[in-house]
Amino acid sequence: MSNIIENLEHIESNIANACARSRRSQDNVTLVVVTKTASPDTIKEVVRAGYCELGENKAQHLKLVHDEIAQFLDKKQNGENLPTKVRLHMIGHLQRNKVRQVLKMSSFIHSVDTLRLAEEVSRTAEKIKTTPSILIQVNCSKEPQKYGVPVGAAIHLAEQIATMPNVRLAGIMTMGPLTQNEDLIRAGFVRAREIFEDIKTAGMCGNHFKHLSMGMSNDYEIAVEEGATILRIGSAVFR
Ligand SMILES: *Cc1c(COP(=O)(O)O)cnc(C)c1O
């Protein structure tokens, strides 16, 4: 068995244990495999193993993976047993001038953190006749270099996005703080969950609003314990 498959199985079992500890169903936790460090062959191996949710943090990388996967899935005619569809997630900072390119390949954007970007996404989505799901990226760790709307402004941004016609506000995304300190990491995730619950309870977004995207290679078990529904994991898969 290859390293990658072994790594994925190891991650799955850690997720299962974290779900058991927090009495959650693993069905409510989706693993997005972040491919930014991976070669085309290893990405194909992941898809062949049945992982259909892939994440990229740059528009040009998204394009490479998109084209590679499209070609690969075409091979299905040759009898290989491949998934019928792979969903690409845009998880990194998105510039407004890349929105059109990205929306043609991905209908799941985790990193909306300003009103202007949300407006651009909605406007472009209308033009190219798509309705992407978007998450609001919240800066829960208050680290100054990070992207993300400040905690105190998240609900207001959600209210504004909820009125836009061509996007579905699907949840909240956050990145854990860059630290080994578990308490600090957990505190950031708890804050994200509180914002998520506040927006959900306010009832402004309907039942599309159901995702809490948090947890990466170094902190995904804590994220599961604190309610993550989407994990974004790269280096722990491809190392
Ligand atoms: C790279 C990246 C990840 C995955 O990080 P790993 O530590 O490699 O698992 C998750 N989310 C975002 C936004 C990223 O850029």
The ligand as an ORCA input file, in Angstrom:
! r2SCAN-3c Opt
* xyz 0 1
  C      -2.689     24.708      2.843
  C      -3.991     24.972      3.447
  C      -4.636     23.966      4.179
  C      -4.014     22.620      4.463
  O      -2.950     22.783      5.342
  P      -2.090     21.518      5.861
  O      -1.440     22.015      7.083
  O      -1.151     21.182      4.761
  O      -3.047     20.417      6.118
  C      -5.896     24.257      4.706
  N      -6.491     25.458      4.498
  C      -5.903     26.451      3.792
  C      -6.616     27.739      3.619
  C      -4.634     26.236      3.246
  O      -4.048     27.213      2.541
*
